[in-house]
Amino acid sequence: MSAPAILLSTLALGVALSNGPVSAGSEDGVRPLRVVTYNLLHDGPGSGFFKGSTYLEDRLEMAIRELKTLDLDILAVQEASDSRRHGNVPERLARALGLHVVFASATEHIFGLRPLDSVIVGLLGFKEGSAILSRFPIAASQVYELPRCVSWYDPRILLRAELSTAWGPLQIFSVHTARGDECQMERVGEIVRDQLGEGPSLLMGDFNTPETSKVLTTLRNEAGFVDAFRVANPKAQGPTVWQRIEAPQSTVSRRVDFILFLNGRKSTASVLSSRIVLDRPGQLPNGSTLWPSDHHGVLAELAILPVNRAQANKR
């Protein structure tokens, strides 16, 4: 083969590996899908004017270092912020990780009146919401405003992104629901089911409710959602909150961050592994302890298979 032909073949192989399944030592030689959900902990609505007290820049640097080691395909982020002081954090994450990104602000839905909400956000110089980062191209995205059954002044949204992958289209959802507002999770479940397509739908985020809650039990037992961490770790507690970011020791005690999925009409997901990530502290320049967030992240490794093959594997 001539040198130009070898070069072209090498480039073509590189493109294929960067945009679809590749060898990763799995049973059939196809790379699993690696996904992470993570509540980043923003620096507060006052950070548009003042320096916050959460060490966001230091924590962001810590998170990026670990995320680079995870070789992830999809990252769902909650408390993703855009402010005068820190800029657009999800876009900064995407640049650092070499991923596509879509970001949606919940803050812009405070009163449901776009002109008024825009003025408020502009004056604050701050907005926060959910983001989805992807190794795969983002073909489309949509934002759903969630009901406020507890606090009318606390807007919450569900962000959907349709990804173009070698397995076909995947629906990814990132959400951060309010504590104690289970009607939001009920609505989230309805939307995800309504948007179900040919491929699996992944629902990731900070649900602010334990796995034993009525709403999550219903989503699993009646709606068919699969909890990736629980499948991989039947007995592990896997707490993800709440970590005091300057505490010298772990303070987490509850699991409220989840990766759930529904199987699609033509392809299905199978859990290969799942674990807690972004769960180790670092240090500030003065030597004091700093954790990456008040939440730990969750990683899941999934095999995506055609429905007929998945059924054959169960026999």
Number of C-alpha atoms within 10 A of each C-alpha: 6 6 8 9 10 11 12 11 11 12 12 11 11 11 10 13 13 12 15 18 17 14 12 11 10 12 10 9 11 15 19 23 20 19 23 26 27 27 25 23 21 24 25 19 18 14 20 22 14 12 14 15 9 19 18 20 12 16 22 18 14 20 21 17 14 15 18 12 8 13 13 20 19 22 28 30 28 26 24 27 29 23 23 15 16 17 14 17 22 27 20 15 22 19 12 14 18 13 19 18 23 20 26 24 22 25 23 24 20 18 15 12 10 12 10 14 16 15 12 17 20 15 11 16 18 26 25 25 26 28 28 29 28 24 22 20 16 19 12 12 17 12 17 16 16 20 20 17 12 14 12 11 11 15 21 25 23 27 26 28 25 18 21 19 16 12 16 14 20 24 24 24 28 28 30 24 24 21 14 13 17 22 17 26 23 16 16 23 18 13 15 21 16 9 10 17 18 18 23 24 26 24 26 26 28 27 22 20 22 16 18 9 10 11 17 21 14 15 19 16 10 9 14 14 23 21 21 24 25 20 14 16 13 8 8 10 12 19 20 26 22 17 20 16 22 20 13 13 13 16 15 17 13 17 20 20 28 27 25 21 25 23 21 20 13 14 21 23 25 18 20 17 17 22 17 17 19 21 20 14 19 18 14 14 8 6 8 11 15 21 28 29 29 20 27 26 28 27 24 24 23 19 19 22 18 17 18 11 11 16 11 9 9 6 5
